[in-house]
Structure formats: structure tokens, C-alpha cells
Amino acid sequence: MMDDFRLKIILSVLGGIIFSFVFILLAFALPITERHTLIVKPKGVLEKVSEAARK
């Protein structure tokens, strides 16, 4: 019969493996959505200068 320490080690390793497989499967199962950003044209002179400085 196994002693308690070995049983705890085996159960914790198996639990970690199952836990990681769940997250790996979720990563493949969940869809990735793309975010669409709206580009707003600058209105004033300061906004135009700021936009030009960013590029």
C-alpha cells in the first residue's frame, strides 16, 4: 500500500495536468474577436499638430 505522501504527490501532479489541459482547451475553443477602432479626423489646428507629432 502507498504511503500518504506519494499519493498526495501523484494526485497533485494529475490535478495540475488536468487543470492545465482545461485552460489549453479553452484557449482553442473560445473565439478571438477583433476590435474595430474608429479614426476620428482632427478638427482644430492643435489636434492636427498633435496627430502629426504622433506619426
Residue pairs with C-beta under 8 A, 6 or more apart in sequence:
42 48
42 50
42 51
